[in-house]
Amino acid sequence: MHRVFVYGTLKRGFPNHEAGMKGQRFLGRARTCDAFPLVVAGRWYFPALISEAGVGRRVFGEIFEVSDHALAGLDGIEGTHLPLGYDRIRITVESVDDGVVFDAWTYIKDRARIDVIHSGMLDEYHLDPRYVPPSERESD
């Protein structure tokens, strides 16, 4: 089993939650120990945690315990195999409930892979009304 920190559309109640987290165990809310730039970005107005630790804000999200199979599925959703996709890395997070600090996987994007940023730096992602889910995106 793997701990995964999600900060965007994979959170409970968000558009990609069922596709990525169905059947996985919610452990609670957490916050990154390091600051990161969290922004709304790209043609589809998606949330992106940029790979610049120490810049931005400590980011709130959720922690899930996921199986090997689910982790592989998340890699597919986040496009880790694609040139413009996300990278899966380990970061340190702190539980909002009890302050326990631990490592978890998360998905992060290099700034060079982002064509446009639509927001300032956020500490928590709330669904952007302009977000276009993968099922509604036209192909390039």
C-alpha positions in Angstrom: 0.0 0.0 0.0 1.1 3.6 -0.7 0.2 6.9 0.8 -0.7 9.5 -1.9 -1.2 13.2 -1.3 -3.8 14.7 -3.7 -4.4 18.4 -4.0 -6.6 18.9 -7.0 -9.3 17.1 -9.1 -8.6 13.8 -7.3 -9.9 15.0 -4.0 -13.2 13.8 -2.7 -16.1 15.4 -4.5 -14.0 16.6 -7.4 -14.3 15.5 -11.0 -11.5 12.8 -11.2 -12.0 11.3 -7.7 -14.0 8.3 -8.8 -11.7 7.5 -11.8 -8.6 7.6 -9.6 -9.5 7.0 -6.0 -12.5 4.7 -6.1 -12.2 2.0 -3.5 -9.0 3.6 -2.0 -8.9 4.5 1.7 -9.2 8.1 2.8 -6.8 8.8 5.7 -7.5 12.5 6.3 -6.5 16.1 5.3 -2.8 17.0 5.1 -0.6 19.9 4.3 2.8 19.9 2.6 5.7 20.6 4.9 7.5 22.5 2.2 6.0 25.4 0.2 5.2 24.8 -3.4 3.6 26.9 -6.1 0.0 25.5 -6.7 -1.6 27.1 -9.7 -4.5 26.8 -12.2 -2.8 26.2 -15.5 -2.9 25.1 -19.1 -5.5 24.9 -21.8 -7.9 22.9 -19.6 -7.5 25.0 -16.4 -6.1 22.1 -14.3 -4.5 22.4 -10.9 -0.7 22.0 -11.0 1.8 21.7 -8.2 5.0 23.1 -9.7 8.3 21.3 -8.9 9.8 24.3 -7.0 10.0 23.3 -3.4 10.5 26.3 -1.1 8.6 28.7 -3.4 4.9 29.5 -2.9 2.8 28.2 0.0 2.2 25.1 2.1 -0.5 23.3 0.2 -3.6 21.6 1.7 -4.9 18.4 0.3 -6.0 14.9 1.2 -4.1 11.6 1.9 -5.2 8.3 0.6 -3.8 4.8 1.1 -3.8 3.2 -2.4 -3.0 -0.2 -3.8 -0.2 -0.9 -6.3 -2.9 -1.2 -9.0 -4.5 2.1 -8.1 -1.1 3.8 -8.0 -0.4 2.6 -11.6 -3.9 3.9 -12.6 -3.1 7.3 -11.0 0.2 7.4 -13.1 -2.0 6.9 -16.2 -4.4 9.7 -15.2 -1.6 12.1 -14.5 0.3 11.2 -17.7 3.6 10.3 -16.1 4.4 8.5 -19.3 3.8 11.6 -21.5 6.3 14.3 -22.3 4.0 17.0 -20.9 2.6 14.9 -18.0 3.3 15.0 -14.3 6.1 13.4 -12.4 5.3 11.3 -9.3 7.6 12.2 -6.4 7.7 11.7 -2.6 7.2 14.7 -0.4 6.8 15.2 3.3 3.3 16.2 4.5 1.7 16.9 7.9 -1.6 15.6 9.0 -4.1 18.4 9.7 -5.8 16.4 12.4 -2.9 15.4 14.6 0.3 17.0 13.3 1.9 13.7 12.4 4.6 14.1 9.7 5.1 11.4 7.0 6.1 10.9 3.4 3.6 10.4 0.6 3.6 10.3 -3.2 2.2 13.3 -5.1 2.1 14.5 -8.7 4.1 17.5 -9.6 4.8 19.3 -12.9 7.9 21.1 -14.1 7.2 24.8 -15.0 8.6 24.2 -18.5 5.7 21.8 -19.1 3.1 24.4 -18.4 2.1 26.7 -21.3 0.1 29.2 -19.4 -0.7 29.9 -15.7 -4.2 31.4 -15.0 -3.9 32.1 -11.3 -1.6 33.3 -8.5 -0.2 30.8 -6.0 -2.8 29.0 -4.0 -2.7 27.2 -0.7 -5.7 25.0 -1.5 -7.4 24.2 -4.8 -11.1 24.8 -5.1 -12.7 23.6 -8.3 -12.1 26.2 -11.0 -15.4 26.7 -13.0 -13.3 26.8 -16.2 -11.8 23.3 -15.6 -12.4 20.9 -18.5 -12.5 17.2 -17.5 -10.6 14.7 -19.7 -13.9 13.3 -21.0 -14.8 16.7 -22.5 -11.5 17.6 -24.0 -11.1 17.7 -27.8 -8.0 16.0 -29.0 -5.1 18.0 -30.4 
